[in-house]
């Protein structure tokens, strides 16, 4: 018995199938990305509409998981399932006589000074913007070093 090997599927067909699956995946990612961008834009517009300027004293700032952050139960219930394990920028601040735990935008969290009185744009329990710092100017965020600068530290 002599068998001859005949390829059932040519290499071009396999490549065509792979490229087709990749094209479908890219289209699906594009559609999901557009939906998420629309949600982000509507949430940002809602934050902009409900901003209030408040003076507060920053007591502490940490990155904590939502469960250990001390946020109200109503706020914890609205956090999506995929964000419950992530660490969030939490600022403990004194607003008037009350001490509250507030969530902050990452840019604000990086530059807000601890143990200083600040004016911030507050939207619910979310600090959206740092307006001013008492006794000085708003600190500049530290510039991140690129890979080359981190590898070859120059003094």
C-alpha angles and dihedrals in degrees: 000000000000120000124197119208113233116181108235096203123027122225091250092059091050091049090048091053092048092050091047092053090047091050091051091048092050092050091049091050090049092052093046090047092053091051092049090048090053090051090049092049093050092048091049091050090051090051091049091051095051100042118133127183110237134175114226141167112232110224101174141346126204142154106245139163113257094248093058097037100088094237118152118273091243090058093046091052091057096052111106118246094248092056097050093087096042120096114246130201104256124184122195107210141168113232108183107313094338128090110211138178110231134186116231138201110255093242091052092045091055095053106031110108122228121235093019134108113246139179111226139175103245125193108186103305094337122100104213103172142010109229104178144337122227113243098017149013129296108278118243116243114251113259112242116239118236123231094266092053093048093050096045104038110196119201 
